[in-house]
Amino acid sequence: MASFIIEYFTLLIFFLSLGNCQRTPTISHITQEQIRDIGGQVDLDCSVHYAQDYPVLWLKYDRHKSTESLPLSTNSGLIIRDSRFSLRFDAASATYTLSIKDIQETDAGWYLCQVIMSVSNKITAEVELQVRRPPIISDNSTRSIVTSQGESAQMECYAGGFPPPKISWRRENNAILPTGGSIYRGNILKMNSVHKEDRGTYYCVAENGVGRGARRNINLEVEFAPVVTVPRPRLGQALQYDMDLECHVEAYPPPAITWLKNEVQLSNNQHYRISHFATADEFTDTTLRVITIEKRQYGLFTCKAQNKLGTAQGTVELFEMIIPVCPPACGQTRYAGAAPAPAPRRLPALALAAALARIFSTRY
């Protein structure tokens, strides 16, 4: 009988020890994906059973570079020295809790709970920590663009951040976009045929609900041939007085502007004074002042504008009048390299009377 009892307990101990040997470590629970704001806090739980004799680790790793991982803790102790990290172990639930406070953007990523049984035998579970980040427009986005009228063009805008930002396009002063409407949504703004009216500043706006969003100003320059307009095609002035002839030029790139009379190019001298005033990259006002007009200076004058895309011109006719036009015939003006223009002279009494008579007869 005694030998039977001994054999029974021996078998019982054997089967109990065999059952214990078959109990391999298991991870019964790990925290689901977490989303936090910068500066917040998060707790990552990992419940591990039957792992008393094995190291249990928390690691941070890069999914794209699986060989690169950073061990954070082993069993109930931290490996890294960072006051923002802490570790708790609850023996009742066999749960290892990794806490992170004052969350930074660099804390985003995948966290791995791992039990190491041998060099080639490990069990793991993972959880992703997403950190909300305001949008940042990427360097591969368009900064500026130059194209010619009639050609196609496109602007690209990409942004990082979490949640992934949405991209929209606007124009300065809410002007209509080439695609129609005042807002276009998408990473690429494409224009099939650019017009000179499309030039200006475009805004790429990235928004994801975090912070105030991000914006980039993109300048679109459209190259086009000159367009010349003449505000006053016919001008009259009396002999020996000055007169200003004007042309407005619109072109990009800025054109070379010349004034001609009888196909001869004019230059600054005692008879003429040429000035250009650029009001913007595409707009130039040019003025030719005819100084102390002589009889031979009446006639047609041409202002000509030329850039790599074409040429345009306008004409102004200067004709003789008896009564001087004021301005620019008022007072004296001294020009660099030229004698002062004479003060308005008195018209002969007979000529003045005849002019007044013509005016009177015309009106009545």
MOBEL-V297233 format. One record per helix or strand of 2 or more residues. SS is the DSSP state (helix for helix, strand for strand). FROM is the first residue (numbers start at 1). TO is the last residue. If there is no record, write none. Layout:
SS/FROM/TO  SS/FROM/TO
//
This chain:
helix/2/22  strand/26/30  strand/34/37  strand/42/49  strand/55/62  strand/65/74  strand/77/78  strand/85/90  strand/95/100  helix/105/107  strand/109/118  strand/121/137  strand/144/148  strand/153/156  strand/159/162  strand/166/171  helix/172/174  strand/184/185  strand/188/191  helix/196/198  strand/200/207  strand/214/229  strand/234/237  strand/243/252  strand/256/261  strand/264/265  strand/272/278  strand/283/290  helix/295/297  strand/299/307  strand/310/320  helix/349/363
//
